[in-house]
Amino acid sequence: MTDAIDRPVVLDLDDDVFERPVVTRRPLHAPAPAYQPLSATVRYPAGPVPDLEDAVPEPTPTRTPRRWPWRGLRIPRRESWQGIRVSVQLRPSTWYRSRVAAGLLGVFLGAFGLHRMYLGHWKRGLTMLAITVVGGFFTLGLAALAMGMWGFAEGLLILSVHRGRYARDAYGKLLRG
């Protein structure tokens, strides 16, 4: 018995193609499985395996009601509060900032970081200002030019993007306008 298929070798001088006999061989034994079953690698403890329904739930802690010390106090009448001056201070996070104002600051004065300071990113804005002034002095204006291009690009992003990082101020509020 031969491994090769017996067929004549055809020599065609016009095509310059020489045909070789095809050799087929069978493996001696079956290939090893690509994976071992889980039961061959994991050993479970003897006995029944607990189910999730069999698990005992942990008891929830009970809260005791808190006794407030001022519960029995009497609230004074309204007339006694009239002499007290109350000042309300708005946090910067309650202000709504304008997308148009921030974008125009970025386009025209972006090198100085004013758009960043307007949006509440004070450290980034002051860093851009310092790089523009100090770095521009030492690099003969190249740092100021780079900051200007960066501020211009951020101004365009603020004007055009309505979702994501450039659509919010430092406190996470959406820009208006």
ZAPASE-163196 format. One line per 5 residues: their letters; for each residue x, y, z of N, C-alpha, C. Coordinates in steps of 0.05 Angstrom, whole numbers. Layout:
N
a	X Y Z X Y Z X Y Z; ...
***
This chain:
177
mtdai	17 -24 0 0 0 0 18 25 0; 11 44 -17 27 68 -19 11 92 -8; 26 112 0 14 136 10 7 155 -12; 18 152 -34 14 170 -56 -8 160 -74; -22 178 -86 -42 171 -106 -28 166 -132
drpvv	-33 143 -143 -18 136 -167 -32 149 -191; -18 168 -201 -28 181 -225 -3 190 -241; -6 189 -266 18 196 -282 25 225 -280; 50 231 -280 60 258 -279 59 269 -308; 44 292 -310 40 303 -337 60 325 -340
ldldd	76 324 -361 95 345 -367 84 360 -391; 76 384 -386 67 401 -408 87 423 -412; 101 421 -433 122 440 -438 112 468 -445; 87 470 -453 76 496 -460 71 513 -435; 61 501 -414 53 516 -390 76 519 -369
dvfer	97 503 -372 118 503 -352 109 496 -324; 89 479 -322 78 471 -296 83 441 -293; 95 434 -271 101 406 -265 83 397 -242; 68 376 -247 49 367 -227 62 346 -209; 59 348 -182 70 329 -164 48 311 -153
pvvtr	55 288 -144 35 270 -132 26 281 -105; 1 277 -98 -10 286 -73 -6 264 -52; 5 272 -29 11 252 -8 -9 257 15; -23 236 23 -42 238 45 -33 219 66; -33 228 91 -26 210 114 -46 214 136
rplha	-52 192 150 -70 193 172 -54 194 198; -65 208 218 -50 207 244 -52 180 257; -33 173 273 -32 147 286 -53 144 307; -59 166 322 -79 165 343 -96 191 342; -118 191 356 -136 214 356 -123 237 371
papay	-128 262 362 -115 285 375 -126 288 404; -110 301 421 -119 306 449 -141 327 449; -159 325 468 -181 345 469 -170 373 474; -184 392 464 -175 420 467 -177 430 496; -195 418 511 -198 426 539 -205 401 555
qplsa	-200 403 581 -208 381 598 -235 388 611; -251 368 616 -276 374 629 -272 384 657; -290 400 667 -287 413 693 -286 393 715; -299 370 712 -299 350 733 -271 337 736; -254 339 715 -228 327 717 -208 346 732
tvryp	-214 371 734 -196 390 746 -205 400 773; -231 400 779 -241 411 804 -251 389 821; -242 388 846 -251 368 865 -270 381 885; -295 372 886 -315 382 904 -314 367 930; -322 380 952 -323 365 978 -344 344 977
agpvp	-340 324 994 -360 302 995 -386 312 1007; -408 302 998 -434 310 1008 -449 327 989; -474 335 996 -490 351 978 -479 379 976; -482 391 952 -474 418 947 -496 437 955; -491 457 972 -513 475 979 -522 492 956
dleda	-547 498 955 -559 515 935 -562 543 945; -567 562 927 -571 590 937 -596 593 953; -616 576 947 -641 578 962 -637 567 990; -617 550 995 -613 539 1021 -598 558 1040; -586 579 1029 -570 597 1045 -588 613 1063
vpept	-579 617 1088 -595 632 1108 -588 661 1104; -608 679 1100 -602 707 1097 -592 719 1123; -574 738 1121 -564 752 1145 -585 770 1156; -587 772 1182 -608 789 1193 -600 818 1189; -620 834 1183 -616 863 1179 -615 877 1206
ptrtp	-596 895 1210 -596 908 1237 -620 927 1240; -630 928 1263 -653 945 1269 -643 971 1280; -655 993 1271 -647 1019 1280 -665 1027 1303; -652 1039 1322 -667 1050 1345 -673 1079 1338; -697 1089 1344 -703 1117 1338 -686 1135 1355
rrwpw	-676 1157 1343 -659 1176 1357 -676 1196 1371; -668 1203 1395 -682 1223 1410 -668 1250 1406; -682 1269 1395 -670 1295 1390 -672 1312 1415; -650 1326 1422 -649 1341 1447 -667 1366 1446; -673 1376 1423 -689 1400 1421 -718 1395 1417
rglri	-727 1370 1420 -754 1364 1414 -774 1379 1432; -767 1383 1456 -785 1396 1475 -782 1427 1476; -763 1438 1459 -758 1467 1460 -781 1482 1447; -785 1506 1457 -806 1523 1445 -794 1542 1425; -805 1544 1401 -795 1562 1380 -806 1590 1386
prres	-788 1610 1386 -797 1637 1392 -815 1647 1370; -830 1668 1377 -849 1679 1358 -835 1694 1336; -848 1700 1315 -836 1713 1291 -826 1741 1297; -838 1755 1315 -830 1783 1320 -801 1784 1331; -793 1764 1346 -766 1765 1357 -744 1760 1336
wqgir	-751 1750 1313 -732 1744 1292 -728 1768 1273; -744 1789 1276 -743 1811 1256 -717 1827 1258; -704 1828 1281 -680 1844 1284 -655 1830 1274; -657 1805 1267 -633 1790 1258 -630 1793 1228; -606 1800 1219 -600 1803 1191 -590 1776 1180
vsvql	-602 1767 1159 -594 1742 1146 -582 1748 1119; -557 1738 1115 -545 1742 1089 -544 1716 1074; -551 1716 1049 -551 1692 1033 -528 1695 1013; -510 1676 1013 -487 1676 995 -491 1654 975; -490 1661 949 -493 1641 928 -466 1628 923
rpstw	-466 1602 921 -442 1588 914 -438 1591 884; -413 1590 875 -408 1591 846 -421 1568 831; -426 1546 844 -437 1523 829 -466 1528 822; -479 1548 834 -507 1553 827 -510 1571 803; -489 1584 795 -490 1602 772 -490 1585 747
yrsrv	-505 1594 727 -505 1582 701 -486 1598 683; -468 1584 671 -448 1598 654 -457 1595 625; -450 1615 609 -458 1616 581 -438 1602 563; -448 1585 545 -431 1571 526 -419 1592 507; -434 1611 498 -425 1631 479 -403 1648 491
aagll	-406 1657 516 -386 1673 529 -360 1657 533; -362 1632 542 -338 1616 546 -324 1610 519; -340 1605 498 -328 1599 472 -314 1623 460; -327 1647 462 -314 1671 451 -289 1678 467; -290 1675 493 -265 1679 509 -243 1660 500
gvflg	-251 1635 494 -231 1616 485 -220 1623 458; -237 1632 440 -228 1638 412 -210 1663 412; -218 1684 426 -203 1709 424 -182 1712 445; -186 1702 470 -167 1706 491 -159 1679 503; -159 1658 487 -154 1631 497 -125 1627 507
afglh	-106 1642 497 -79 1639 506 -76 1647 535; -92 1665 545 -90 1674 572 -106 1656 591; -121 1637 581 -136 1618 598 -161 1630 611; -171 1652 600 -194 1665 612 -219 1648 609; -222 1633 588 -245 1615 585 -245 1594 606
rmylg	-222 1584 614 -220 1563 634 -227 1575 662; -217 1599 667 -224 1612 692 -254 1619 694; -266 1626 671 -294 1632 671 -311 1607 677; -302 1584 668 -316 1559 673 -310 1547 700; -292 1559 716 -286 1550 743 -261 1533 745
hwkrg	-247 1528 724 -222 1513 724 -199 1533 729; -197 1542 754 -178 1563 760 -149 1554 757; -142 1530 765 -114 1521 763 -106 1519 734; -123 1508 717 -116 1506 689 -114 1533 676; -132 1551 683 -131 1578 671 -106 1593 679
ltmla	-99 1592 705 -75 1606 714 -50 1593 703; -51 1567 699 -28 1553 686 -24 1563 658; -46 1565 643 -44 1575 615 -34 1604 615; -44 1620 633 -34 1648 635 -5 1649 641; 5 1632 660 34 1633 667 51 1623 643
itvvg	41 1602 630 57 1592 607 58 1613 585; 36 1627 581 35 1648 560 54 1670 566; 53 1680 591 69 1704 598 99 1696 602; 103 1678 621 131 1671 628 144 1654 606; 130 1633 597 142 1616 576 144 1631 550
gfftl	126 1649 544 128 1665 520 152 1683 520; 159 1693 544 183 1710 546 209 1694 541; 210 1670 552 235 1655 549 237 1640 522; 215 1635 509 216 1620 484 211 1639 460; 213 1665 464 209 1685 444 181 1682 431
glaal	161 1676 447 134 1676 437 123 1650 428; 140 1629 426 131 1603 417 111 1590 436; 116 1593 462 97 1582 482 71 1597 481; 72 1623 477 47 1639 475 31 1631 450; 46 1626 428 32 1617 404 19 1590 408
amgmw	33 1571 421 21 1545 427 -3 1547 445; -2 1564 466 -25 1568 483 -48 1581 469; -41 1599 450 -62 1612 434 -77 1592 417; -62 1574 404 -75 1554 387 -91 1534 404; -81 1527 428 -95 1509 446 -121 1523 455
gfaeg	-120 1548 463 -144 1562 472 -164 1566 450; -154 1571 425 -172 1574 402 -187 1548 397; -172 1525 398 -185 1499 394 -205 1493 416; -198 1499 441 -217 1495 462 -242 1513 459; -238 1537 450 -261 1555 446 -280 1544 425
llils	-268 1534 403 -285 1522 383 -300 1497 393; -286 1481 409 -299 1457 421 -321 1465 440; -318 1486 456 -339 1495 474 -363 1504 458; -358 1518 436 -380 1528 420 -395 1506 405; -381 1485 398 -394 1465 380 -403 1440 394
vhrgr	-392 1433 417 -399 1407 430 -421 1412 450; -442 1395 449 -464 1398 467 -466 1376 488; -448 1357 487 -447 1336 507 -418 1331 514; -413 1322 538 -386 1314 546 -371 1335 562; -345 1333 560 -327 1349 577 -329 1379 571
yarda	-331 1386 546 -331 1415 539 -359 1427 541; -379 1412 549 -406 1423 551 -413 1428 580; -394 1425 599 -399 1428 627 -378 1446 640; -386 1459 662 -367 1476 676 -352 1458 697; -337 1471 714 -321 1456 734 -338 1442 755
ygkll	-363 1451 758 -380 1440 778 -399 1419 766; -396 1413 741 -412 1392 728 -439 1402 716; -444 1428 717 -469 1438 706 -466 1443 676; -488 1438 662 -488 1443 633 -486 1473 627; -473 1479 606 -471 1507 598 -497 1516 584
rg	-505 1541 588 -529 1551 576 -521 1565 550; -541 1565 531 -537 1581 507 -526 1568 485
***
